[in-house]
């Protein structure tokens, strides 16, 4: 329980949670971006 208290109730826990969520969103965006680029026909924008 101390882990969740530190994660949600302290300043360093909140910043860590924000960084973790940002990294997950960024990873999902990169997957979407590169999958879209791989499925494009050559020469198209």
DRENRO-666590 format. One line per field, with one value per atom (N, C-alpha, C): atom name; x negated, y, z negated; residue number from 1. Coordinates in Angstrom, 3 decimals. Layout:
N
atom (CA / ...)
px (X / ...)
py (Y / ...)
pz (Z / ...)
nr (NUM / ...)
END
This chain:
45
atom (N / CA / C / N / CA / C / N / CA / C / N / CA / C / N / CA / C / N / CA / C / N / CA / C / N / CA / C / N / CA / C / N / CA / C / N / CA / C / N / CA / C / N / CA / C / N / CA / C / N / CA / C / N / CA / C / N / CA / C / N / CA / C / N / CA / C / N / CA / C / N / CA / C / N / CA / C / N / CA / C / N / CA / C / N / CA / C / N / CA / C / N / CA / C / N / CA / C / N / CA / C / N / CA / C / N / CA / C / N / CA / C / N / CA / C / N / CA / C / N / CA / C / N / CA / C / N / CA / C / N / CA / C / N / CA / C / N / CA / C / N / CA / C / N / CA / C / N / CA / C / N / CA / C / N / CA / C)
px (-0.809 / 0.000 / -0.859 / -2.027 / -2.920 / -3.321 / -3.452 / -3.816 / -2.781 / -1.507 / -0.454 / -0.307 / -0.526 / -0.485 / -1.597 / -2.789 / -3.890 / -3.620 / -3.050 / -2.819 / -1.780 / -0.709 / 0.391 / 0.376 / -0.308 / -0.182 / -1.436 / -2.527 / -3.730 / -4.034 / -4.856 / -5.201 / -6.049 / -7.005 / -7.834 / -7.046 / -6.056 / -5.203 / -4.318 / -3.773 / -2.926 / -3.725 / -4.936 / -5.781 / -6.161 / -6.427 / -6.743 / -5.551 / -4.363 / -3.159 / -2.932 / -3.163 / -3.015 / -4.016 / -5.256 / -6.277 / -5.927 / -5.468 / -5.080 / -3.933 / -2.916 / -1.782 / -2.204 / -3.077 / -3.565 / -4.315 / -5.155 / -5.916 / -4.994 / -3.940 / -2.991 / -2.243 / -1.820 / -1.126 / -2.074 / -3.319 / -4.283 / -4.578 / -4.684 / -4.926 / -3.755 / -2.528 / -1.346 / -1.322 / -1.691 / -1.707 / -2.746 / -3.944 / -4.981 / -4.533 / -3.882 / -3.374 / -2.373 / -1.431 / -0.439 / -1.109 / -2.056 / -2.719 / -3.496 / -4.296 / -5.110 / -4.268 / -3.213 / -2.319 / -1.659 / -1.267 / -0.662 / -1.665 / -2.909 / -3.939 / -4.280 / -4.303 / -4.640 / -3.549 / -2.312 / -1.211 / -0.969 / -1.701 / -1.547 / -2.244 / -1.726 / -2.367 / -3.599 / -4.631 / -5.839 / -5.520 / -6.070 / -5.886 / -4.702 / -3.843 / -2.703 / -3.094 / -2.443 / -2.775 / -2.006)
py (-1.196 / 0.000 / 1.270 / 1.181 / 2.337 / 2.766 / 1.783 / 2.083 / 2.990 / 2.650 / 3.458 / 4.812 / 4.860 / 6.143 / 7.056 / 6.509 / 7.311 / 7.726 / 6.821 / 7.112 / 8.209 / 8.175 / 9.119 / 10.344 / 10.290 / 11.374 / 12.226 / 11.874 / 12.685 / 13.386 / 14.426 / 15.158 / 14.318 / 13.582 / 12.750 / 11.567 / 11.083 / 10.012 / 10.507 / 11.704 / 12.283 / 12.530 / 13.052 / 13.280 / 11.956 / 10.941 / 9.621 / 9.067 / 9.218 / 8.735 / 9.475 / 10.770 / 11.560 / 11.094 / 10.844 / 10.390 / 9.013 / 8.112 / 6.775 / 6.861 / 7.650 / 7.790 / 8.439 / 9.437 / 10.091 / 9.103 / 8.273 / 7.288 / 6.268 / 5.850 / 4.904 / 5.530 / 6.777 / 7.475 / 7.685 / 8.058 / 8.267 / 6.960 / 5.855 / 4.562 / 4.182 / 4.395 / 4.094 / 4.969 / 6.234 / 7.133 / 6.678 / 6.276 / 5.809 / 4.557 / 3.634 / 2.430 / 2.823 / 3.689 / 4.134 / 4.836 / 5.725 / 6.507 / 5.607 / 4.695 / 3.842 / 2.810 / 2.314 / 1.391 / 2.109 / 3.358 / 4.138 / 4.374 / 4.699 / 4.943 / 3.660 / 2.525 / 1.268 / 0.843 / 1.235 / 0.827 / 1.780 / 2.894 / 3.827 / 3.294 / 3.696 / 3.341 / 4.228 / 3.716 / 4.532 / 5.748 / 6.874 / 8.093 / 8.926 / 8.394 / 9.199 / 9.910 / 11.035 / 11.825 / 11.368)
pz (0.000 / 0.000 / 0.000 / -0.625 / -0.666 / 0.747 / 1.634 / 3.020 / 3.672 / 3.532 / 4.150 / 3.469 / 2.177 / 1.479 / 1.994 / 2.159 / 2.694 / 4.132 / 4.930 / 6.340 / 6.532 / 5.774 / 5.993 / 5.092 / 3.968 / 2.994 / 2.820 / 3.475 / 3.341 / 4.657 / 4.585 / 5.797 / 6.741 / 6.217 / 7.097 / 7.653 / 6.920 / 7.431 / 8.563 / 8.405 / 9.450 / 10.725 / 10.580 / 11.755 / 12.417 / 11.627 / 12.183 / 12.952 / 12.405 / 13.071 / 14.390 / 14.389 / 15.619 / 16.670 / 16.268 / 17.213 / 17.767 / 16.921 / 17.367 / 18.362 / 18.065 / 18.973 / 20.286 / 20.217 / 21.427 / 22.316 / 21.717 / 22.489 / 23.150 / 22.476 / 23.065 / 24.236 / 24.074 / 25.160 / 26.337 / 26.066 / 27.129 / 27.871 / 27.156 / 27.791 / 28.690 / 28.227 / 29.042 / 30.287 / 30.144 / 31.300 / 32.326 / 31.860 / 32.780 / 33.519 / 32.825 / 33.487 / 34.564 / 34.229 / 35.209 / 36.396 / 36.120 / 37.161 / 38.128 / 37.575 / 38.435 / 39.172 / 38.576 / 39.288 / 40.458 / 40.254 / 41.333 / 42.455 / 42.087 / 43.093 / 43.855 / 43.181 / 43.852 / 44.830 / 44.585 / 45.444 / 46.601 / 46.664 / 47.766 / 49.021 / 50.151 / 51.411 / 51.600 / 52.236 / 52.473 / 53.349 / 53.005 / 53.770 / 53.328 / 52.471 / 51.996 / 50.706 / 50.460 / 49.277 / 48.082)
nr (1 / 1 / 1 / 2 / 2 / 2 / 3 / 3 / 3 / 4 / 4 / 4 / 5 / 5 / 5 / 6 / 6 / 6 / 7 / 7 / 7 / 8 / 8 / 8 / 9 / 9 / 9 / 10 / 10 / 10 / 11 / 11 / 11 / 12 / 12 / 12 / 13 / 13 / 13 / 14 / 14 / 14 / 15 / 15 / 15 / 16 / 16 / 16 / 17 / 17 / 17 / 18 / 18 / 18 / 19 / 19 / 19 / 20 / 20 / 20 / 21 / 21 / 21 / 22 / 22 / 22 / 23 / 23 / 23 / 24 / 24 / 24 / 25 / 25 / 25 / 26 / 26 / 26 / 27 / 27 / 27 / 28 / 28 / 28 / 29 / 29 / 29 / 30 / 30 / 30 / 31 / 31 / 31 / 32 / 32 / 32 / 33 / 33 / 33 / 34 / 34 / 34 / 35 / 35 / 35 / 36 / 36 / 36 / 37 / 37 / 37 / 38 / 38 / 38 / 39 / 39 / 39 / 40 / 40 / 40 / 41 / 41 / 41 / 42 / 42 / 42 / 43 / 43 / 43 / 44 / 44 / 44 / 45 / 45 / 45)
END
